[in-house]
Amino acid sequence: MEIHWTMLFALEAAGTIAFASSGAMVAIEKNLDLLGIIVLGVITAVGGGMIRDITIGNIPPSLFRNPVYVWMSLITVLLLFLVIRFHPRIMEGRYRSTYEKVMNIFDAVGLGAFTVVGINTAIEAGYGDYRFLAAFLGVVTGVGGGMLRDIMANQTPYVLRKHFYACASIIGAVCYIFLRELIPGNSAMLLCAFLVVIIRLLATRYRWNLPRASGKSKDRR
């Protein structure tokens, strides 16, 4: 059990770093000041968990009672700010490409970890029999922070337009809901987190997107 929670914490930590970095990068590209960069970075990392806790009446949200991930995201944002402040070339060329590849892996890990953690939180709160609610809480934990980030940055949420993002979380959440009744909970949690990671990485690699009404995408990045 101790090994399980150590592994889960490592997964959440990787996701927190990636989510905080993605929020900070959006703020930097929007030319926001340091406070704006901190706000977008932190809300991306912990916003999903905050929405989850408010939904089930877990007040105050865990980010205020156990702010380890808040501090982790804050440190990540400040380090990224300092690096880019004194080495602006990292935003260009091969450095930016390498950064995005590494962050994409971390992001996938975080999405998988946060999805199953969200469902686990619902189960521990006594909502395990409400399958739709549990799945919703898992997905919103995984993608909620990114949606808040994009809304605050005045852009269409990434999860609604790009690379099968939310769908990976939905698939993992549904699988966890049903698998936990067939195999031990810890095994189901890790297996479904891994499933989300694989789907997310494959979707990015092969540019999987859901069909659009127009039949084409304006987002070529």
C-alpha positions as CSV (number, residue, x, y, z in Angstrom):
1,M,0.0,0.0,0.0
2,E,2.8,2.4,0.9
3,I,4.5,1.7,-2.5
4,H,1.2,2.3,-4.2
5,W,0.7,5.7,-2.6
6,T,4.3,6.6,-3.3
7,M,3.8,5.8,-7.0
8,L,0.5,7.7,-7.1
9,F,2.1,10.7,-5.5
10,A,4.9,10.6,-8.0
11,L,2.4,10.5,-10.9
12,E,0.4,13.4,-9.4
13,A,3.6,15.4,-8.9
14,A,4.6,14.9,-12.5
15,G,1.1,16.0,-13.6
16,T,1.2,19.0,-11.3
17,I,4.5,20.2,-12.8
18,A,3.3,19.7,-16.3
19,F,-0.1,21.4,-15.7
20,A,1.5,24.3,-13.9
21,S,4.1,24.7,-16.7
22,S,1.3,24.7,-19.4
23,G,-0.6,27.3,-17.5
24,A,2.5,29.5,-17.1
25,M,3.4,29.1,-20.8
26,V,-0.1,30.3,-21.9
27,A,0.3,33.3,-19.6
28,I,3.8,34.1,-20.9
29,E,2.6,33.8,-24.5
30,K,-0.3,36.2,-23.6
31,N,2.4,38.6,-22.2
32,L,0.9,38.6,-18.7
33,D,2.9,39.9,-15.7
34,L,4.3,37.7,-13.0
35,L,1.1,37.6,-11.0
36,G,-0.9,36.6,-14.1
37,I,1.7,33.8,-14.8
38,I,1.4,32.5,-11.2
39,V,-2.4,32.6,-11.2
40,L,-2.7,30.7,-14.6
41,G,0.0,28.2,-13.6
42,V,-1.4,27.4,-10.2
43,I,-5.1,27.3,-11.3
44,T,-4.2,24.9,-14.1
45,A,-2.5,22.5,-11.7
46,V,-5.1,22.5,-8.9
47,G,-8.3,23.9,-10.5
48,G,-9.7,20.5,-11.4
49,G,-9.4,19.2,-7.9
50,M,-11.0,22.4,-6.6
51,I,-14.0,21.9,-8.9
52,R,-14.3,18.3,-7.8
53,D,-14.2,19.1,-4.1
54,I,-16.8,21.9,-4.4
55,T,-19.1,19.6,-6.4
56,I,-19.2,17.0,-3.6
57,G,-19.3,19.5,-0.8
58,N,-15.7,18.9,0.4
59,I,-15.3,22.4,1.8
60,P,-12.8,24.0,2.0
61,P,-11.2,22.2,-1.0
62,S,-8.2,20.0,-0.2
63,L,-5.9,22.5,-1.9
64,F,-6.4,24.8,1.1
65,R,-6.2,22.1,3.7
66,N,-3.2,20.3,2.2
67,P,-1.5,22.8,-0.1
68,V,1.4,20.6,-1.1
69,Y,0.4,20.7,-4.8
70,V,-0.1,24.5,-4.6
71,W,3.4,24.9,-3.4
72,M,4.7,22.5,-6.0
73,S,3.0,24.4,-8.8
74,L,4.1,27.7,-7.4
75,I,7.7,26.7,-7.4
76,T,7.4,25.2,-10.9
77,V,5.9,28.5,-12.2
78,L,8.6,30.7,-10.6
79,L,11.4,28.5,-11.9
80,L,10.0,28.6,-15.4
81,F,9.5,32.3,-15.2
82,L,13.2,32.8,-14.1
83,V,14.5,30.5,-16.8
84,I,12.6,32.2,-19.6
85,R,13.2,35.7,-18.2
86,F,17.0,35.2,-18.3
87,H,17.1,32.8,-21.2
88,P,14.4,33.9,-23.7
89,R,15.9,31.7,-26.5
90,I,14.3,28.7,-24.8
91,M,11.0,29.8,-26.3
92,E,12.4,29.2,-29.8
93,G,13.8,26.5,-32.0
94,R,14.8,23.1,-30.8
95,Y,14.7,24.1,-27.2
96,R,11.0,24.8,-27.4
97,S,10.4,21.6,-29.3
98,T,12.2,19.5,-26.7
99,Y,10.4,21.2,-23.9
100,E,7.0,20.5,-25.5
101,K,7.8,16.8,-26.0
102,V,8.8,16.4,-22.3
103,M,5.8,18.4,-21.0
104,N,3.5,16.3,-23.2
105,I,4.6,13.1,-21.5
106,F,4.3,14.7,-18.1
107,D,0.9,16.1,-19.0
108,A,-0.3,12.6,-20.1
109,V,0.9,11.1,-16.8
110,G,-0.9,13.8,-14.9
111,L,-4.1,13.4,-16.8
112,G,-4.2,9.7,-16.1
113,A,-3.3,10.2,-12.4
114,F,-5.7,13.0,-11.7
115,T,-8.5,11.1,-13.5
116,V,-8.3,8.1,-11.3
117,V,-7.6,10.1,-8.2
118,G,-10.7,12.1,-8.8
119,I,-12.8,8.9,-8.9
120,N,-11.1,7.6,-5.9
121,T,-11.9,10.8,-4.0
122,A,-15.6,10.3,-5.0
123,I,-15.5,6.7,-3.7
124,E,-13.9,7.6,-0.4
125,A,-16.5,10.4,0.0
126,G,-19.3,7.7,-0.3
127,Y,-20.3,8.3,-3.9
128,G,-19.0,5.1,-5.3
129,D,-22.5,3.8,-6.2
130,Y,-23.2,6.9,-8.3
131,R,-21.2,5.9,-11.4
132,F,-21.9,8.9,-13.5
133,L,-21.0,11.3,-10.7
134,A,-17.8,9.4,-10.0
135,A,-16.8,9.4,-13.7
136,F,-17.6,13.1,-14.0
137,L,-15.5,13.9,-10.9
138,G,-12.6,11.9,-12.4
139,V,-12.8,13.7,-15.7
140,V,-13.2,17.2,-14.2
141,T,-10.2,16.6,-11.9
142,G,-8.1,15.8,-15.0
143,V,-9.3,18.5,-17.4
144,G,-10.9,21.2,-15.1
145,G,-7.7,23.1,-14.5
146,G,-6.9,23.4,-18.2
147,M,-10.5,24.6,-18.9
148,L,-10.2,27.3,-16.2
149,R,-6.8,28.3,-17.6
150,D,-8.1,28.7,-21.2
151,I,-11.3,30.6,-20.0
152,M,-9.1,33.0,-18.0
153,A,-6.8,33.4,-21.0
154,N,-9.8,34.2,-23.2
155,Q,-9.4,31.3,-25.6
156,T,-11.4,28.2,-26.6
157,P,-10.6,25.4,-24.0
158,Y,-8.0,23.0,-25.4
159,V,-10.0,20.0,-24.2
160,L,-12.8,20.9,-26.6
161,R,-10.8,21.1,-29.7
162,K,-7.5,19.2,-29.6
163,H,-6.1,15.7,-29.8
164,F,-8.7,13.6,-28.1
165,Y,-7.7,15.1,-24.8
166,A,-10.9,14.9,-22.7
167,C,-11.9,11.7,-24.4
168,A,-8.8,9.9,-23.1
169,S,-9.9,10.9,-19.6
170,I,-13.5,9.8,-20.2
171,I,-12.4,6.4,-21.4
172,G,-10.1,5.9,-18.5
173,A,-12.7,7.0,-16.0
174,V,-15.4,4.7,-17.4
175,C,-12.9,1.8,-17.4
176,Y,-12.0,2.4,-13.8
177,I,-15.6,2.6,-12.7
178,F,-16.3,-0.9,-14.1
179,L,-12.9,-2.5,-13.6
180,R,-12.9,-1.8,-9.8
181,E,-15.8,-4.2,-9.5
182,L,-13.8,-7.0,-11.2
183,I,-10.2,-6.6,-9.9
184,P,-8.6,-5.1,-6.8
185,G,-9.1,-1.3,-6.6
186,N,-5.3,-0.5,-6.6
187,S,-4.7,-2.6,-9.7
188,A,-7.7,-1.0,-11.5
189,M,-6.5,2.5,-10.6
190,L,-3.0,2.0,-11.9
191,L,-4.2,0.1,-15.0
192,C,-6.7,2.8,-16.0
193,A,-4.3,5.6,-15.3
194,F,-1.9,3.9,-17.7
195,L,-4.6,3.5,-20.2
196,V,-5.3,7.3,-20.2
197,V,-1.5,8.0,-20.6
198,I,-1.3,5.6,-23.6
199,I,-4.4,7.0,-25.4
200,R,-3.2,10.6,-24.8
201,L,0.3,10.0,-26.2
202,L,-1.1,8.1,-29.2
203,A,-3.6,10.8,-29.9
204,T,-0.8,13.4,-29.9
205,R,1.5,11.2,-31.9
206,Y,-1.0,10.5,-34.6
207,R,-3.1,13.7,-34.3
208,W,-6.3,12.0,-33.4
209,N,-9.2,14.4,-33.3
210,L,-13.0,14.0,-33.1
211,P,-14.8,14.9,-36.4
212,R,-16.0,18.5,-36.9
213,A,-19.1,19.8,-38.6
214,S,-17.0,21.6,-41.2
215,G,-14.9,18.6,-41.9
216,K,-11.7,20.5,-41.3
217,S,-9.8,22.2,-38.6
218,K,-8.5,25.7,-38.4
219,D,-6.1,24.7,-35.7
220,R,-3.0,23.3,-37.5
221,R,-0.6,23.3,-34.5
